[in-house]
Amino acid sequence: MTATVEGKNKAAEVDVSLDIEGMTCASCANRIQKKLNKVEGVTATVNYATEKATVQGPRGMTAEDFIAVVEKAGYGARRTAPETPKMDRADVIKPRMVLAFVLAIPVVTVSMVPLLQFPGWQWVAMVMTAVIVFWCGRSFHAAAWANLRHGSTTMDTLVSLGTLAAFGWSAVAMFFGHAGTIGMRHEFSFALTRSDPMGNVYFEAAAAIIAFLLLGRWIEARSKKEAGAAVRALMEVGAKEAVVLRDGAEVRIPAGELALHDLIVVRPGEKVAADGEVVEGQSAVDASIITGESLPVEVGPGSTLVGGSVNATGRLLVRATAVGSATQVAQIARMVEEAQSGKANAQRIADRVTAYFVPAVIGIAVVTFLVHWLVGSGLTFALTAAIAVLIIACPCALGLATPSALLVGTGRGAQLGTIIRGPQSLEKARSVTTVVLDKTGTLTTGEMSVLSVEPAEGCDEDELLAVAAAVEAGSEHPIARAVVSRAEADGLAGTATASGHGAVPGKGVTAQVALDGSEPAAVGVGSRVLMADMDVAVKAMPSADVIGSEVFVARQGRFLGRIVVGDQLKPTAQQAVSRLKDLGLTPVLLSGDNQAAAEKVATEVGISEVRAGILPQGKADAIEELRSGGQRVAMVGDGVNDAAALASADLGIAMGAGTDAAIAASDITLMRDDLLSVVDAVRLSRATDSTIKSNLVWAFGYNVLAIPVAALGMLTPMIAGAAMAFSSVFVMLNSLRLKGFREEKRSR
């Protein structure tokens, strides 16, 4: 992927991002993309979901040239300006949708129930329907006209033709027929008759079509509201400001002004503002927000740091080796953006069929009119039958098929703590074969705690913990906090006191410790190397099963024992892995931790395939490797380093306890920190995807069967409108079945 992008950039001198306006379906995006790519030397990608176009062109072309091509295609465009956020499309549609339903409900009710038809009701219905058709539904007509001028048709064409024909013919009947007579009754009839159809109106059909389709458009717009959040979340990981050395003085500048090789001063508690190399100082650096791993890393001169890491203890002087767009965080952000722009749209099949369906329906309506007229059925009968064809073929159910199921499925998911971000998260759920699980924060708690206290011969657990806690007290290091917390929980706090602390960078801490009032004695708490420096012989202890960090303790040259600090498995980890296997998925453990620790966790939960020691950039590569082997991959993670892998996977699932970047890059977010929620997410995604497909099958099947009936003159436009409404109700009822989805039972 990288090579391809670089190749394009070398050939293209101009690289522009455009916000596109006026797109109503994926076919609009395809049309704009084709128009742009027809320009010599231009390579363009148009994304319907994000309503953006990325255009690369030869030297000499400008953004205005590309905008002109888009406008010539019948759409609007402007250069993307991050500081000027686009107005939410859902907020634009909502007022028109609400007004359409407020007006359509009484129009449909009075039109379909003769007992409610008061004197002059049809004139009131005409005024209300005019507002619905020409104001609420104006976007359909505008899109249909734009498409017509360029010789193409979409769903908007059919909606516009059907509603305008129904309203127009009703208005003709009102002004030139008998339909406008005060006291006229709109009798319920299933079929056309060869009596005077100029006595009927079909306002309810036009009103219902616009109202239901606006509802579908509004639901769809809501599902795309968070487009671009992943990249913003990633970029917010970095520091906003940095302190640099300039002519020997410390100067605070915006992080965006950093230059390569700048010397950055990073104090305890501050973020590292760029990728760099430590020039001076010793410290423990917390890179969990980048790596997802809970253990801090001891750094000193020559150590490399990733921008966004947090300096925990000492002052560091760091030389910037990569700034701005060259940092690892920025590179991950680009990978996320590229992966998201490649996501398929759930409605693409329907849009593709529409390219043939709409012209076919228009052709059938024309043939219907000509045949009935030529065989002597009369002009009004022939025209009314043609209108019935257009109305009953209006794709209301088709427009609701995806968003209705998505709304109910996501609503039920939210009740269970599962957030489905959009239709793209559903399309691959059925075909997923492999689920990749991050270790820290996903299978394990991600919080440091004491896993075991192992005293040496002649020492007990209380003495070992009390001495270690006394030395570690006051330290903000995660390992130290874990040891102190365990001692406090065991009631050992204060039984030993320490003084004269001395840090041994990268090895541990020394102090003078008095235990139970005894004379202070030299104590060392830290690594095996510290023990060796103190000439303390560490008794043989097994290390193969160790998960986490080993803290060795010695007092007055005597080895007291070992404390193991690290992660613990989540309570539902084993059950979740078992259920994933039951769903036909192959679990794979992916971790940045060492091989021994990763394999230990994998064995405990029942995972046979392990990939350990994976760097942040390598996680997305590991996903791509699995995919290239024919696997359909779901990725579960919680760290920034997981963000690119989550976006690259066929199905990205982020644990809610993870970082904002991972959550924003995912297709599904689990708000509960419970691994069984992954099972629920896969099951709910599959159920919702199945509902969408059954809705689409019904919507197309309904049209295929109903159009011939209308073409034979066996339905009035009013009944055609009612049938269209019933089709939409059926789709909604089918989608509502998802409310009965039940979460996986948790074993006790």
N, C-alpha and C positions, 0 to 999 in steps of 0.2 A: 504493500500500500504506500509506504513512504517513498519508494523509488518512483512510483507512478506520479505521485503528487509533485515530487521535485522535478520530474521530467516536464510536467505541464508548466510549472512555474518558469522554467528556463525558456520555454517556447513563447510564453505569454508575458507581455510587458505590462499589461493592465489587469488588475485583479479587483473586482468590485462586488460588493454585497448590496442587493436591492430588496426593499420591502415591496411585495406585490399586493395590489388591491383589486378586488372584484372577482377573485376565484371562488367558485361555488362547488366544485367537485374536482376529483383528481384529473379528469380529462382536460380541465382548464389548465392545470399545471403542465400537462403533456403538450398542449397546444403552444403555450408560451415557450417551453423548452425547445420545441421543434423550430419555432420562428427564430429564436436567438441562435440556434446551432446552424441555421441556414446561412447566417452571415459568415463570410469567408474569414477564417482564422479565429473564430469564436468557439469556445467550449463553455457550455452553460448547464447548470443543474438547478431545476426548480423544485422546491419542496412544498407540497400542498399543506402538510401538517404545520410547518412553521411559517408558511406564507412568505418565504424568502427565496431569492435567486442568487446563486454564486456564479459570476460571469468572468471569464478570462478571455482577453482579446489582444490583438496585436498593438504595437506601438502606434500612437496617434489617435486611437479611439478613446472616448471618454464615457463617463457614467451617463451623460446626457444622450449619447448615441444609443446606448443599450435601453435607456428609458423610452426613447422614441420608438424602438422596435416593439417594446412591450405595449406601448400605447396604440401603435398601429394594429396590434393584434386584438385590440378592444379592451385592454385592461389598464389599470393605473400602476405606477411605480415611482418610487423615490429612493434615493440613496439611504442606506441604513445609517441611522444616527443613534448610537447607544444612549446618549444623554436625553433623547426624546422618545420615551416609550410609546409604543403603538397602543391605541385605544382597544380595549378588550372587545373582540367581536361578539362574544356572548352578551355583553352589556348593550351593544348596538341592536342586537336582534330582540332582546327581551321585551322592551316596551311594545314593539309591533306584535310580537307573539301574544302578549297578555291582552292587548286591545282586540286582536283577531278573535281570541276565544270569548272575550266578554261580549262581542257583537255576534259571533257565529252561533253560540248556544241558543239564544232566543230565535235567531233566524231559522235554524234547523228545526227547533222544537215546533214553532208555529207552522212551518211549511209541511211537516210530517204528521201533525195532529189536527185534523179538520175542526174539532171542537174548540180549539184555541184561536181559530181564525176570525178575528174581529173585523169590522168594516174598515177597509183601507189598509189591512195588514200588509198586502203585497207592496204598497208604496213605501211603507216604513222599512220593509225587508230590502227593497231595492236600494234605499239610501244607505242602510247599514252595510249591505254587501258591497256597495260602491267603495266605501271606506276600506273594507277588508281587501278587495281586489286591487284597487289602484293606489292605496297608501301602504297598508300592511304588506301587500304582496308585490310592491314595486320592484324589489330586487330580482324577482323571477322574470319579470317582463324586460327589465334592463339587460339581464344576462342573455335572455332569449334573442333580443334584438342585436346585441353585440355578436352573438354566435351566427345569427342569420346573415349579418353583413360580411362574415368571413366564410360563408358557405358551409357551416357545420350546425349540428343539433346536439342538445344534451337533454337531461331531465327537465331543465328549466324551459326548454322549448315546448315540451308536452304540457307542463303545468300552465304555462302562459296561454297556449292555444286552447286548452280545455276550459280554463276559468274564464277567459275572454269570450269564448264561444258560448258558454253557458250564460254568462251575464248579458252578452250582446243579444242573443236570441230571446232571452227573457225580456229585455228592454224593448225589443221590437214588438214582442207580443203584448207588452203593456201599452205601448203608444199606438200601434197599428192593428192590434187584434182585440180580443175580448178580455184579455188577462187583467187589464187595468180597471175593469168595471168594479165599482164599489159594491161589496157584498159577494164578490167572487169566492167560490169555495175550491180549494185545491184538493180534489179527491185523490185518494191513494189508489194507484194503478200500477201493476207490474209490467205491463207491455204497452207498446205503442198501438194506437188504433188509428184507423183512417178517418176518424172524425177530425174536427178542427184542432190541431195542436196549438194554434195561436191563442188558445184559452188557458195555457199552462205556463208557469214560470219555474225556473230551475236555480233560483238564487242559493238555496241551501247547499247544492252541490259545489258551487264556486266558493262559498264561504268556508265549508268544511275542509276542502282541499287545501286552501291557503293556511288555515289555522293549524291543521295537523302537520303540514310540511314545515311550517315555521317552528313548531315544537321540535321536530327532528333536527333542524338546523341549529337550534339553540343548544340542544343536548350535545350535538357534535362539537360545537364551538367550546363548550365547557370542558370537554375532554382534551382540548388542545391548549388550554389556558396557560399551562406551565412550561410551554416550549421555551428552551434556552436556559432553564433554571439550573441545569447541571453544570454548564460552563461557568455561570456566575458564581455558583457555590464553590467550584474549584478555585477560581481566581481569588475568592475571599479568604482562602486558607493562608495566603501569604501575608507578610507584614505590610502595613500601610506606610510606615516610616522606617528610616534607618539612620543610625549614627555612624558617620564615617570620619576617618582621620584625614584632615586637609591641612598641610603645612604644620603638622604637629598638634593641631587643635581639633577637638571633637565638634563636628557640625551635624545637626539633625536635618535631613532632607527627605522629600517624598521618595518612597521605594522605587517609583517609576523613573527617577532621575539617576539611579545607580548606574555606574559604568563598569565595564570589565576591568578587573584587577583593583578595584576600589578596596580599601581596608575598612572593614565594618566592625564596629565595636558592639558586641552582644553581651548585655548584662544578664544576671540571673532573672528568670521569669520572662525574658523577651524572646520574640520569634526571630529566627534567622531570616533575613530579608532576601537572600539569594542563595543559589547553590555556591558552595565555596570550600576552601581548604583552611583548616585551622593553622594560623601562624604563631599564635602565642596563647598560653593559658591551658588549664585542665578543667574539665567539667563532665557532668552526666547530662546527656542530651536526650530529651523525650521526642522521638520521631514517630510516636504512635499515630498521630493524625495523618501522617504520610504513609507509614508502613503497615499500620493496623496491628502491629505487635506491641505488647504491653511493656516489655523490658526496656529500660533506658540503656543507652549506649555510652560507655566511657570514651571520651575523646581527648586528644592532645595534639601537639604540633604534628602536622602531616595528615591528620584525619580529615576525611571529606564529610561535608554536611549538605543536607538537602534543604532548600528553601521551604519555610513553613514549620521546620522543627523548632522545639522550644528548649531553650537553655535552662537547665534545672538548677545548677549550683554555682559554678565559678564564672568569672569574667573571661570572655574569649575575644580574640582578635582574628577575624576571618577575612581572607582574600577572596573576592568574588571571582568565580570561574565561569559562571553563567548567569545572565540577568535577563529580565523581561521575558520575551517569548521563547528564549532558549532554556529556561529552567525546566526541571523535571515536572513541576506542577503544571506549567503552561503546556508542556508537551502532552501530558495526560489529558489536559483540557481539550487540546486539539483532537486527540484520539476519540474522546467522548463525543465531540461535535460531529466528527466524521461518521462515527458509528451510528449516531442518532439520525443523521440526515439520510442514512441508507435504510432506515426502517421502512417496511412496506405498510401501505394503508389497508385496513381491513375491508374497505369498500371498493377496492380496486377491481374486483371481479364484476361487481354490479356496474361500475362505471364503464368497464370495457364492453359489457353486453349492451349497455345503453346506447353506445355508438351505432349499433344495428337496430336495437329495439325501437328507438324513437322514430327514425325515418320509416320503419315498417308500419308502425301504428298510424302515422300520418298518411301513408299510402293506403292502408286499409280503410281509414275514414273517408278518403277521397273516392275510393272504389265503391264504398258503401253508398255514398251520396249519388254517384253516377248510376249505379245499377238500379237503385230504388226509383230514381227520377225517370230513367229510361223505360222501366217496366210499367210506368203509369201510376206509381204510388202517390205521386204528388210532390210538389216542391217542399212543402213544410214537413211532410213525413220523412222525405229523403234527408233533409237538413238536420232534423231532430235525431234521426238514427245515427248520422255521422257524428253529431255532438255527443250522443251516448257512448260511441266508441272512444272518443277522446277522453271523456270523463272517467269511464270505467277503467281505462288504461293508465290514468294518472298514477304515478308511482308513489302514492302516499305511504302504503305499507312498505314499499321498498326503501323509502327514505327513513322510515322508523325502525327498520329491521335491526340495524346495528346500534343506533343510539339508545333505543328503548331497552334492549338486553344489557347494554353497557351500563345504563343508569341503574337498573335494578341490581345487576350483578355487583357493581361497585358499591352501591348502597348497602347491600348485604355484607359485602366484604368489609366495609368500614365498621359495621356493627361487630364484626369478629376481629377487628384490628388488622385487616388486610386491605391495603390501598392499591387498587388497580389503576394505573395512570392513564390508560387509553387502549384503544383497540389493537395497537401494535403488540401489546403484551399478551394478547389472546390468540393471535394467529398461529404462533408456533407452539403453544402449550400442548396441543393434542399430539404433535409429532416429536416432542422433546424425548430424548433417549438417555441422556446423561445429565446428572446434576453435580456441579462442582461446588464444594463447600470450603470456604475459608476456615482456618482453624481458630485463631484468636478472635473472640467476640461473636463467633458463630457457633462452633461446636463447644467452645469453652467460654467461661464467663467474661474473660478479658480483664479481670481484676486480680491484682496480686494478693495472694493469701498464703499462709503457711500450710504446706501440704504434709510435712512430716517433721518431727523433732526426734533426732537420733543421737542420744547421748553415748559417749564412749564409756568403756569400762571404768568404774569408780566414780561416775558422775550420773546424776539423775536429770530428768527432763526439766524440773523446776529450776535447778541451778543453771543449766544450759540456757534456758530462756531468759532467766532473770539477768544473767551477765550480759547476754547479747542485747537485750532490750535497754539496759542501762547505757551501753555504748551508743546504740542507735537512736536513743531518745533525742528529740529536737531536730533530727534530720528530716528533710522533705523528700528524700529518695523513696520511690515506691517500695523497694525491698525493705528498707528500714521501717517504713510505716507499717508494713505487713507484720514484721517481727514484733514491733511495739504493740500493735493491736492484739496479737495473739497473747502476749504477756499480760496485757490488761484484762483480756477476757478470762484468763486463768487466775486472775487475782494476784499476779506477781509484781505489779507496778510498784516501784519504790522500795522493793526488798534489797535492791543493790543500787549504789550511787556511783557515778563516774565523774572524773575530772581530767583536765589536761588532755583533751581530745586532740588528735593529730590525724589528718587525712593523708592517706597514701594513694595518690592518684592512680586510678585504674585497678587498685588492689583491695582497698578496704579502709578501715578506721582503727586507730589504736587509742587507748585511754588507760587511766588508772582507775580501777574499780574496787570498791569496798563492798563486800557481801555480808549481810547480816551483822554489820558492825565490826567486821574484821579489818585488819590493816589493808590499805589500798595495794593492789598488785597490778602489774602490767597485763593488759588484755588486748588481744587482737581479734577483730571480727572482719572476715572478708574471704578472699579467694585462696585456692591452694598455693598460689605464688606467694601471698602474704605469709602463709604458714611456713613456707620454705625460707623466706627472708628472716623469720623469727626463730629459725632452727627448731621448728616444731614438727615432729614426725606425725603425719596424718595416718591414722589406722586405716587399713584396707576397708573400703566401703564400696558396694556395688554402685555403678553409675549408669548402667545400661538402661535402667527403668526411670531414670530421673527426668522429670518434665519441669523445666524452669531453671532457677539459679540455685547453686549450692552456696550456703553461707557457713564457713568453718569458724570455730571459736576456740581460742587457746588462752589460758591464764597462767601466768608465771611459768611459761615454758611447757605447760601441761595441756595436752589436747583434750578438750571437753566434749567435742562432738560436732555434728552437722545439723543444720536447719535447711530444709528444702522449701524454697518459695517459688510459687508459680501459679499457673491457671488451674481451674477445676472444670471438669466437664459440666455442661448444663444438665439439669435433671432429666430433660426429655430427649437428650441427644441420641441415646441408643434406640428408643422407641421410634423417633423420627426417621432415623436411617433405615430401620426395619420396614417402616411403612412406605418409604420412598421406593424400596426394593419391591414391595407389594404392588406398587403402581407401575412396575415395569421399568424403573429408572436405575441406572448404574451410578452409584455414588463415587465421587473422586475427591480426595482431600488435597487441597492446594494451600501451601503455607510458605511464608518467608522464614519460618523457624528452621532449626537444624533437623536433619533426617531422623535422628533417634527420637526426638520429642514428637515429631509429626507421626512417625510410625507407631509410637506408643498410644497416642490418641486414636489413631485409625483402628488399631487392634481392639481397643476398648469399646468402640462404637460399632465395629463390624464392617469397616471399609477396607477393601483389599488393594485398591490403587492409590498410591501416595506420590505427590510431587512436592518436594520440600526444597528449601533454599531459593525460592523464586523471588527475584527482585521486583519492585513495583512495575517497571516497564515490561517485565517478562510474564506477568499474569495474563495480559491480553494476548500475548503470543501463545501462551499455553492453551488458551481458549480456542484460538485460531487453529492450532495444531490438532486439537480434538475435532474441530469442525471439518478440517481438511481430510480427516480420516473417515468422514461420513457420519459423524455423530451430530445430533441436534442437542445443543448444550444449554442448560439452565445454570446460571452462576448465582451463588448466594454469598454475600460479603457485607462488610460494614465499614471499611476504611477508604481513605482517598485513593490508596493504591488499587483498590478494587473497582473504582469508578469506571476506568477504561474497559476492564474486563466485563463489568456488568453491562455496559453499553454495547460491547462487541458480541456478547452472548446472544443466542436466539431468545432467551428469556432471562432478564436480569432481576434478581430478587435481593433487596437490601433489608438488613435487620434494622429495626427502628432505633436501636440503641447506638447505631453507627453514626458516621459523619453526614453532614448535610449534602456533601458532594456525592457520596455513594447513594444516598436516598434519591437525589435529584436525577442521577444517571440511570436509575433502575426503571424497569417496567412495573414492578410490584414492590411496595414497601410494607414491611411487617412492623406494625407499631408496638406489638408485644414482643418482648425479648424471649420468645419461646420458639424453639426449633420446630415443634410440631406445626407451627403456623406456616412453615414452608410447605408441608403436606397439604394443609387447608388451602393455601394459595394455589398450588398446582391443580387440586381438585376443583376449586371454584373457577379458575381460569378455563379449564377444560369444559366445565358445565356451561359457562357463559359463552364460550366460543361455539359450543354445540347448539346453543339456543339461537345465536346469531345466524348460523348456517340453516337451521330449520326455518327461521323467519324468512330468510332469503328464498329458500325453496318454495315456501308458501306464497310469498309475494309474486314471484315469477309464475308459479303454477296457476295462481288466481287469474293473472292477466291472460295467460295462454288459453284458459278455459272460458273466461268471461267475455273476451273480445269477440269471438265468433257469435255468441248469443246476442250481443248488442248489434253486431253487424247485420244480423238477420232481421232486425227490427223488432226483437222480442222484449226489449227493455226501454223504458222511458229514461230520459236523463236523470229524473228524480230518483228512480230505482237504481240507476247506475251509480249515482252519488251515494245512495244508501249502501250499496254493495261495496263501494270503495271504502266507506266509513267502517263497515263491518270488517273488511279485510284489515284495516288498521287496528280495530279493537281486538281482533284475533291475535295479531302480532303482539299487542300490548299484554294481553292475557297470557300468552305463551311466555313472554319475558317475565311476567310477575311470578311465574312458577319458581324462579330463582330465589324468591324470598324464603322458600322452604329449605334452602341449603343448610345442612347441619355440620358443625365443626367436628374434627376428630376427637374421640374420647381419650382423655388423658389417663394413663394407667397410674395407679396410686402406689 
